[in-house]
Amino acid sequence: MARSLLLSLTLAVLFMTGMVSARDWNILNQLKTTKTSHIGVTSLKGPNLNGYCESWRVNVELHNIRDFTVVPQECVWSVEKYMTSAQYEYDVERAVDEAVLYLGKHCCGDKKCDGMDAWIFDIDDTLLSTIPYHKSNGCFGGEQLNTTKFEEWQGWGKAPAVPYMVKLYHEIRERGFKIFLVSSRKEYLRSATVENLIEAGYHGWSNLLLRGEADEKKSVSQYKADVRTWLTSLGYRVWGVMGAQWNSFAGCPVPKRTFKLPNSIYYVA
C-alpha cells in the first residue's frame, strides 16, 4: 500500500512538472541557467524559444507590445529570420490584396472621382525597404537605432521597393486617388527621398510631406495626425492609410480604413 502510494505521488509530481515546463515556460527562467552570450542564446533555439519569440513579434504587430527601444536579445535572430523570409513577403502580399479588394468596393470604382479622394502612404518599410540597412549593420532591432547612421543611409537613396507595393501604388493612383506621402523623415532628406522613390518605381504623387523643424518638436503620431487634419480641412476624403508603424494611424481624424504592414524591428511612437 505504501509503495503504491509513493509511486502515485511520484507520477503526480512528474506530471505536474511536465505541465509547468510546457505551459509556463519563460525565457527569463531559462536565461538564469544559460550564458547570455550569442552562443548561449543560440543554443536555446528550440520549440519553446521559437514560440516565445513568435509570440513577441505577433504582439508587436497587434500593438499589444508598445514603446520598446530594442528587440529582446534572445529574439533578434527570430525577427531577422522573419523579416528576410518568404513569409514576410506573403504577409505584405496579403495586405496588398486586401487593399485592392477594398478599392474595388469603394470610391472611384463605382463613380467618377472629383479629385478629392486621397490615399496616404508612409515611406520607410511601406514603400521603401530598410531591410538592407539592418542587414549591413547586423542588428535587426537588437540595438537602439542609430539615427545618425540611419539618416546617412537614407541619404544614399538606395533603398529598394517593398515587395508588391509599386503595383499597389500605381493601381491606387490610376483609380483617380490623390496620393500623399507622409513620412517622419527630416526635410533635409527631400532630394534623396524623391530620387530614391523614382528609382524604385514610384512617381505621380500629389505631395510629399516630411518633417520640418517645427514638426520635430511633435511626436511622430501627432505630426501625422496633424497632416490628416490639414488634408481634411482642404476637403479631401482620406479613404486609406498604409504604414508599417502604428503611428501612421493614431489620433484624429481617423481614416476610413488602415492597412498595417509587418515590421517588428523598431517602434516609433
Disulfide bonds with the S-S distance in Angstrom:
Cys53-Cys75 2.22
Cys108-Cys113 1.57
